[in-house]
Amino acid sequence: MGKTLKRSAAFTALARALASGARGGPSLGARLAAMPRMIRATARGEYDGGLRLALMAGATAYIVSPIDLLPEIPLAIFGLADDAVMVTWLAGSVLAETERFLEWEARRRSVIPGHVVP
């Protein structure tokens, strides 16, 4: 039940991100260009995306790794299904997280640095 819920959340995030891009949200190019800035801001501790970036890096490693949970050779279509689910989850996560980061950047630009005077 929990895995199904996580998969449906990933598919929902992917659909929402693709729809927002079509309705005037950030373009795919803007989202991809934000990735290095997001990684830098996370590494500096300015942005709270560390766990999500780690999960995305793990999914990427799983996809490109020759070792699979369900190998393709003996399991044919089922061996490819786990990779397809991971690619879909990764795409949805990247789209959702870059949109969240771009919103964070926009809010951050609107803040004037300084101190609160009591």
Residue frames relative to the residue before (quaternion, step in Angstrom):
aa qw qx qy qz dx dy dz
M 1.0000 0.0000 0.0000 0.0000 0.00 0.00 0.00
G 0.6774 0.5082 -0.2961 0.4419 3.58 0.92 -0.91
K 0.6602 0.5003 -0.3086 0.4676 3.57 1.00 -0.84
T 0.6300 0.5281 -0.3326 0.4622 3.57 1.05 -0.77
L 0.6388 0.5240 -0.3208 0.4631 3.56 1.03 -0.81
K 0.6607 0.4981 -0.3110 0.4676 3.61 0.95 -0.83
R 0.6456 0.5114 -0.3227 0.4665 3.58 1.00 -0.79
S 0.6711 0.4844 -0.3122 0.4663 3.58 0.90 -0.88
A 0.6181 0.5302 -0.3483 0.4643 3.60 1.08 -0.63
A 0.6429 0.5121 -0.3229 0.4691 3.59 1.02 -0.77
F 0.6599 0.4944 -0.3099 0.4734 3.58 0.95 -0.86
T 0.6370 0.5196 -0.3242 0.4681 3.59 1.03 -0.77
A 0.6471 0.5108 -0.3169 0.4690 3.60 0.97 -0.83
L 0.6410 0.5199 -0.3219 0.4639 3.58 1.00 -0.81
A 0.6694 0.4883 -0.2995 0.4730 3.59 0.88 -0.93
R 0.6634 0.5053 -0.3115 0.4556 3.60 0.92 -0.87
A 0.6743 0.4965 -0.2998 0.4571 3.58 0.92 -0.88
L 0.6566 0.4921 -0.3168 0.4757 3.58 0.96 -0.81
A 0.6588 0.5034 -0.3121 0.4639 3.60 0.99 -0.79
S 0.6577 0.5021 -0.3325 0.4524 3.60 0.94 -0.77
G 0.6186 0.5333 -0.3426 0.4643 3.59 1.08 -0.67
A 0.6676 0.4925 -0.2960 0.4735 3.57 1.03 -0.77
R 0.7172 0.4342 -0.2481 0.4854 3.60 1.13 -0.57
G 0.7200 -0.4441 0.2603 0.4654 3.59 1.13 0.37
G 0.4235 0.6796 -0.4840 0.3528 3.59 1.22 0.30
P 0.7487 -0.3457 0.2664 0.4990 3.57 -1.24 -0.24
S 0.4562 -0.6767 0.5044 0.2822 3.55 -1.00 0.81
L 0.6572 -0.4974 0.3813 0.4188 3.54 -1.26 0.29
G 0.6306 0.5373 -0.3297 0.4528 3.60 1.04 -0.74
A 0.6557 0.5006 -0.3078 0.4741 3.58 0.99 -0.85
R 0.6420 0.5200 -0.3236 0.4612 3.56 1.02 -0.78
L 0.6845 0.4757 -0.2921 0.4689 3.59 0.89 -0.91
A 0.6354 0.5181 -0.3258 0.4707 3.59 1.07 -0.70
A 0.6407 0.5350 -0.3228 0.4462 3.60 1.16 -0.54
M 0.5075 0.6874 -0.4120 0.3166 3.60 1.17 -0.46
P 0.6884 0.4532 -0.3237 0.4647 3.69 0.73 -0.83
R 0.6381 0.5136 -0.3308 0.4687 3.61 1.02 -0.76
M 0.6414 0.5223 -0.3218 0.4607 3.58 1.01 -0.79
I 0.6536 0.5018 -0.3136 0.4720 3.59 0.95 -0.83
R 0.6508 0.5129 -0.3089 0.4670 3.59 0.98 -0.86
A 0.6784 0.4848 -0.2965 0.4657 3.60 0.87 -0.93
T 0.6369 0.5097 -0.3270 0.4771 3.59 1.06 -0.68
A 0.6556 0.5127 -0.3107 0.4592 3.59 0.94 -0.87
R 0.6781 0.4765 -0.2818 0.4833 3.60 1.08 -0.68
G 0.4880 -0.6720 0.4274 0.3572 3.59 1.23 -0.31
E 0.4743 0.6827 -0.4342 0.3470 3.57 1.25 0.23
Y 0.7641 0.2674 -0.1240 0.5738 3.58 1.10 -0.75
D 0.4084 -0.7638 0.4604 0.1945 3.57 -0.94 0.89
G 0.4132 0.7508 -0.4352 0.2759 3.61 1.06 0.64
G 0.2868 0.8173 -0.4734 0.1600 3.60 1.20 0.26
L 0.6959 0.4597 -0.2837 0.4732 3.60 0.79 -0.95
R 0.6584 0.5048 -0.3150 0.4610 3.58 0.92 -0.85
L 0.6510 0.4974 -0.3173 0.4776 3.61 0.98 -0.79
A 0.6334 0.5231 -0.3326 0.4632 3.59 1.02 -0.73
L 0.6499 0.5009 -0.3146 0.4773 3.59 0.99 -0.80
M 0.6499 0.5026 -0.3191 0.4724 3.60 1.00 -0.78
A 0.6398 0.5086 -0.3264 0.4748 3.60 1.02 -0.75
G 0.6413 0.5194 -0.3172 0.4672 3.58 1.03 -0.77
A 0.6468 0.5067 -0.3139 0.4758 3.58 1.00 -0.82
T 0.6387 0.5157 -0.3258 0.4690 3.58 1.00 -0.79
A 0.6505 0.5080 -0.3139 0.4694 3.58 0.95 -0.85
Y 0.6423 0.5217 -0.3233 0.4592 3.59 1.00 -0.79
I 0.6640 0.5172 -0.3039 0.4465 3.57 0.94 -0.89
V 0.7547 0.3861 -0.2208 0.4823 3.61 0.85 -0.90
S 0.5409 0.6380 -0.3960 0.3790 3.59 1.24 -0.29
P 0.4450 -0.6836 0.5020 0.2873 3.58 -1.03 0.71
I 0.6368 0.4845 -0.3246 0.5044 3.62 1.27 -0.26
D 0.0718 -0.8132 0.5773 -0.0172 3.56 -0.74 1.13
L 0.5551 -0.5637 0.4903 0.3657 3.52 -1.27 0.43
L 0.7627 0.1325 -0.0666 0.6295 3.57 1.06 -0.84
P 0.2715 -0.8033 0.5039 0.1644 3.62 -0.16 1.22
E 0.5446 -0.6601 0.4265 0.2929 3.55 -1.08 0.81
I 0.6393 0.5821 -0.3437 0.3666 3.59 0.87 -0.93
P 0.7966 0.2953 -0.2165 0.4810 3.67 0.44 -1.00
L 0.7542 0.4121 -0.2194 0.4618 3.61 1.06 -0.58
A 0.3165 -0.7994 0.4664 0.2082 3.60 1.31 0.06
I 0.8652 0.0566 -0.0234 0.4976 3.58 -0.67 -1.11
F 0.6445 0.5199 -0.3333 0.4508 3.60 1.04 -0.69
G 0.6206 0.5424 -0.3326 0.4582 3.57 1.14 -0.60
L 0.6742 0.4624 -0.2862 0.4997 3.56 1.13 -0.61
A 0.5777 0.6211 -0.3721 0.3768 3.59 1.14 -0.63
D 0.6537 0.5054 -0.3395 0.4494 3.62 0.91 -0.79
D 0.6368 0.5086 -0.3290 0.4770 3.59 1.05 -0.70
A 0.6461 0.5202 -0.3222 0.4562 3.59 0.98 -0.80
V 0.6369 0.5085 -0.3269 0.4785 3.58 1.01 -0.78
M 0.6674 0.5023 -0.3084 0.4552 3.60 0.92 -0.86
V 0.6412 0.5108 -0.3258 0.4709 3.60 0.98 -0.81
T 0.6575 0.5049 -0.3089 0.4663 3.59 0.94 -0.87
W 0.6562 0.4977 -0.3150 0.4716 3.58 0.92 -0.88
L 0.6572 0.5184 -0.3111 0.4501 3.58 0.93 -0.91
A 0.6533 0.5075 -0.3174 0.4635 3.59 0.91 -0.88
G 0.6681 0.4939 -0.2995 0.4692 3.58 0.91 -0.87
S 0.6629 0.5086 -0.3040 0.4577 3.56 0.97 -0.83
V 0.6464 0.5080 -0.3215 0.4698 3.58 0.95 -0.84
L 0.6692 0.4964 -0.3069 0.4600 3.59 0.89 -0.89
A 0.6859 0.4802 -0.2903 0.4633 3.58 0.88 -0.92
E 0.6969 0.4789 -0.2846 0.4517 3.60 0.88 -0.91
T 0.6515 0.4902 -0.3354 0.4720 3.60 0.98 -0.69
E 0.6160 0.5193 -0.3573 0.4724 3.59 1.05 -0.62
R 0.6377 0.5167 -0.3171 0.4752 3.58 0.99 -0.84
F 0.6585 0.5066 -0.3078 0.4635 3.60 0.96 -0.85
L 0.6554 0.5077 -0.3193 0.4591 3.61 0.91 -0.86
E 0.6311 0.5069 -0.3291 0.4863 3.60 1.06 -0.68
W 0.6321 0.5257 -0.3232 0.4686 3.58 1.03 -0.82
E 0.6450 0.5185 -0.3146 0.4648 3.59 0.98 -0.86
A 0.6575 0.5088 -0.3139 0.4586 3.59 0.93 -0.88
R 0.6580 0.4884 -0.3141 0.4794 3.61 0.94 -0.83
R 0.6463 0.5391 -0.3199 0.4351 3.57 0.99 -0.82
R 0.6447 0.5263 -0.3197 0.4529 3.59 1.05 -0.75
S 0.6755 0.5050 -0.2990 0.4464 3.58 1.11 -0.61
V 0.5897 0.5583 -0.3686 0.4523 3.62 1.26 -0.14
I 0.2781 -0.7418 0.5885 0.1615 3.55 -0.94 0.92
P 0.3828 -0.7414 0.4957 0.2410 3.61 -0.57 1.10
G 0.3740 0.6984 -0.5539 0.2561 3.52 -1.10 0.72
H 0.5218 -0.6123 0.4879 0.3389 3.52 -1.31 -0.33
V 0.4633 -0.6474 0.5305 0.2912 3.51 -1.22 0.63
V 0.2533 -0.7653 0.5754 0.1380 3.55 -0.81 1.00
P 0.3704 -0.7578 0.4903 0.2193 3.64 -0.64 1.08
